[in-house]
Amino acid sequence: GTAQLLAGSDQELLQLLTLLKDNPSISIEVKGHTSNEGDIQKNQLLSEQRVQVVIDYLIKNGIEARRLKGKGYGPS
């Protein structure tokens, strides 16, 4: 129930970062989801926050914001 990067995600994020750095013409959309347990509105917000954490990581590591879009889908 949090919007934090998991330590186990490092390898996947580094692969994505490398792909984007090696291919500057690529733009991506990051999609976020949650479980279907709990309040739907809170889950929607959580999915959006999770997307933003990934986008922030990529920007912090040199990817231009204009190449990144994000969409949270909550429990859907």
BALOBA-1460 file (C-alpha; in Angstrom, 3 decimals):
// residues 76
<rec num="1" residu="g" x="0.000" y="0.000" z="0.000"/>
<rec num="2" residu="t" x="2.860" y="2.437" z="-0.595"/>
<rec num="3" residu="a" x="4.329" y="4.394" z="-3.486"/>
<rec num="4" residu="q" x="7.957" y="3.486" z="-2.895"/>
<rec num="5" residu="l" x="10.398" y="1.750" z="-5.181"/>
<rec num="6" residu="l" x="11.181" y="-1.720" z="-3.922"/>
<rec num="7" residu="a" x="14.815" y="-2.736" z="-3.545"/>
<rec num="8" residu="g" x="14.095" y="-5.697" z="-5.808"/>
<rec num="9" residu="s" x="13.098" y="-3.326" z="-8.613"/>
<rec num="10" residu="d" x="16.625" y="-1.968" z="-9.087"/>
<rec num="11" residu="q" x="17.601" y="-4.338" z="-11.886"/>
<rec num="12" residu="e" x="14.407" y="-3.740" z="-13.881"/>
<rec num="13" residu="l" x="14.666" y="0.028" z="-13.482"/>
<rec num="14" residu="l" x="18.313" y="0.014" z="-14.555"/>
<rec num="15" residu="q" x="17.396" y="-1.984" z="-17.669"/>
<rec num="16" residu="l" x="14.681" y="0.544" z="-18.516"/>
<rec num="17" residu="l" x="17.041" y="3.436" z="-17.851"/>
<rec num="18" residu="t" x="19.687" y="1.898" z="-20.116"/>
<rec num="19" residu="l" x="17.140" y="1.315" z="-22.881"/>
<rec num="20" residu="l" x="15.984" y="4.934" z="-22.732"/>
<rec num="21" residu="k" x="19.514" y="6.330" z="-22.628"/>
<rec num="22" residu="d" x="20.620" y="4.150" z="-25.545"/>
<rec num="23" residu="n" x="17.542" y="5.094" z="-27.591"/>
<rec num="24" residu="p" x="16.878" y="8.827" z="-27.159"/>
<rec num="25" residu="s" x="14.000" y="8.792" z="-29.656"/>
<rec num="26" residu="i" x="11.904" y="6.417" z="-27.527"/>
<rec num="27" residu="s" x="9.089" y="7.797" z="-25.374"/>
<rec num="28" residu="i" x="7.187" y="5.609" z="-22.923"/>
<rec num="29" residu="e" x="4.043" y="5.532" z="-20.839"/>
<rec num="30" residu="v" x="4.373" y="4.201" z="-17.300"/>
<rec num="31" residu="k" x="1.192" y="2.501" z="-16.088"/>
<rec num="32" residu="g" x="0.319" y="1.861" z="-12.455"/>
<rec num="33" residu="h" x="-2.167" y="-0.473" z="-10.815"/>
<rec num="34" residu="t" x="-3.184" y="-1.564" z="-7.322"/>
<rec num="35" residu="s" x="-5.061" y="-4.467" z="-5.833"/>
<rec num="36" residu="n" x="-8.845" y="-4.328" z="-5.743"/>
<rec num="37" residu="e" x="-8.903" y="-4.360" z="-1.947"/>
<rec num="38" residu="g" x="-9.902" y="-1.250" z="-0.035"/>
<rec num="39" residu="d" x="-11.215" y="2.126" z="-1.107"/>
<rec num="40" residu="i" x="-11.344" y="2.631" z="-4.880"/>
<rec num="41" residu="q" x="-10.439" y="6.328" z="-4.711"/>
<rec num="42" residu="k" x="-7.450" y="5.673" z="-2.453"/>
<rec num="43" residu="n" x="-6.295" y="2.915" z="-4.791"/>
<rec num="44" residu="q" x="-6.607" y="5.258" z="-7.766"/>
<rec num="45" residu="l" x="-4.466" y="7.861" z="-6.023"/>
<rec num="46" residu="l" x="-1.934" y="5.213" z="-4.971"/>
<rec num="47" residu="s" x="-1.585" y="3.961" z="-8.543"/>
<rec num="48" residu="e" x="-0.945" y="7.526" z="-9.733"/>
<rec num="49" residu="q" x="1.643" y="8.033" z="-6.988"/>
<rec num="50" residu="r" x="3.404" y="4.809" z="-7.971"/>
<rec num="51" residu="v" x="3.619" y="5.973" z="-11.563"/>
<rec num="52" residu="q" x="5.062" y="9.299" z="-10.457"/>
<rec num="53" residu="v" x="7.745" y="7.613" z="-8.345"/>
<rec num="54" residu="v" x="8.976" y="5.705" z="-11.405"/>
<rec num="55" residu="i" x="8.871" y="8.809" z="-13.607"/>
<rec num="56" residu="d" x="10.743" y="10.819" z="-10.968"/>
<rec num="57" residu="y" x="13.418" y="8.100" z="-10.812"/>
<rec num="58" residu="l" x="13.907" y="8.212" z="-14.570"/>
<rec num="59" residu="i" x="14.089" y="12.015" z="-14.651"/>
<rec num="60" residu="k" x="16.527" y="12.046" z="-11.733"/>
<rec num="61" residu="n" x="18.725" y="9.688" z="-13.739"/>
<rec num="62" residu="g" x="18.858" y="11.796" z="-16.886"/>
<rec num="63" residu="i" x="15.732" y="11.025" z="-18.906"/>
<rec num="64" residu="e" x="13.888" y="14.088" z="-20.212"/>
<rec num="65" residu="a" x="10.401" y="14.515" z="-18.774"/>
<rec num="66" residu="r" x="8.947" y="15.131" z="-22.248"/>
<rec num="67" residu="r" x="9.708" y="11.476" z="-23.094"/>
<rec num="68" residu="l" x="7.650" y="10.152" z="-20.194"/>
<rec num="69" residu="k" x="3.899" y="9.892" z="-19.708"/>
<rec num="70" residu="g" x="2.101" y="8.222" z="-16.872"/>
<rec num="71" residu="k" x="-1.328" y="6.854" z="-16.087"/>
<rec num="72" residu="g" x="-2.672" y="5.307" z="-12.903"/>
<rec num="73" residu="y" x="-5.431" y="2.763" z="-13.282"/>
<rec num="74" residu="g" x="-6.194" y="1.972" z="-9.650"/>
<rec num="75" residu="p" x="-7.602" y="-1.532" z="-9.258"/>
<rec num="76" residu="s" x="-8.861" y="-1.816" z="-12.856"/>
